[in-house]
Amino acid sequence: MARQTSKVNRRQFIQSSTAAAATAIVAPAVVTGQKSDSKLLVGNDAAKFEVQHDFFQLPAGYSWQTTHNVAVDKAGLIYVIHEGQAKLKEHPSIFVFDADGKFVRSFGQQYQGGGHGLEVREEGGQEFLYVTAYQHLKLFAKLDLKGEVVWEKYAPMSSEKYAEGEDTDRKKVWGRNRFMPTNFAFAPDGGFYLADGYGAWCIHRYDRDVKWISSFGKPGQGDGQFRLPHGVWWDDRGGRDGSVVVADRVNGRLQWFTADGEHKATKDGFILPANVDTWGSEMLVPDLSARITLLDGNNDVLTQLGEDPEWRKEVLKDSFKLRSKPAGWRAGRFLHPHDACYDHDGNIIVAEWVATGRVTKLTRVS
């Protein structure tokens, strides 16, 4: 998660979390941190999971540094990107693991200090990684699965949303006229959508040749407006017409749009939704405020994993100091789920915005 501008600072983060929690959507019959046959379970009969915190282990010489996003390729390999530290220039920012949690490879040193979004996409029979980087880097990129760069792109100046030189300036400057991209959604026509979550608070649309087409959204609280559009996804569950769904984080909601950016629907009741993924008819929404919500094909709540209002208060107090104190974390609870994705079997991989990094596997048992 980024350091916010003065419009959304950490105090406002806590206040927005507390206010949203009072009216948040509530899941039916939630089971949180229940033990069964020595397994730690979360969820309910509709969707129940075994919890395995710190499932993925790094070899000696590497360290977790604020984990951000996760993705899975066709072979079932799991990719994890963390923000990293700019001063550790030789340390990779992207790690790859197999389904058993074993380390496979690493790369992405160039994204240290700003690594953020990560998705896998197949194009013409080959898979690629799409990466966003913020802070001083301010770019988005396409890599092969071994880390070779296909292209890197910067602020779309033709959108007329950015300060002069924002496409070449590598200084860490924040504001609504700055470019701080966060996540991708892939359109079926080969193009994609790019969320400028920490910068202009809008969604950019690109064609398959990485040419900027248009953008939609602006700062605000009305339909079609955003307060930190952090996550974005193409929602075509259940044979419905595809639409772009945006995790409008500080507004505590999801918004759906047509391919051209026309507002279709809004679902309120989240706290700080950070991203979106789908599996079959399910949609998961990692919430930076200590839980993960699963929706069914009608966008009704199936369950909320890790939901615990008292624990949330503990997580949010004292300016998030708990995120740097693993000894105080509780099994079966989350602190700050920043991203989560399904694997091919409907299990869930969760990356949390905590100082020492944490990646959890949730294995589906019902």
Helices and strands as residue ranges (DSSP letters): G 6-8, H 10-22, E 31-36, E 39-44, E 47-52, E 67-72, E 78-82, E 94-97, E 103-107, G 109-111, E 115-123, E 126-133, E 139-144, E 149-153, G 157-159, E 183-186, E 192-196, E 202-206, E 212-216, E 229-235, G 237-239, E 243-248, E 253-257, E 263-267, E 277-279, E 282-287, E 291-295, E 301-305, H 309-316, G 318-324, G 326-328, E 337-342, E 348-352, E 358-364
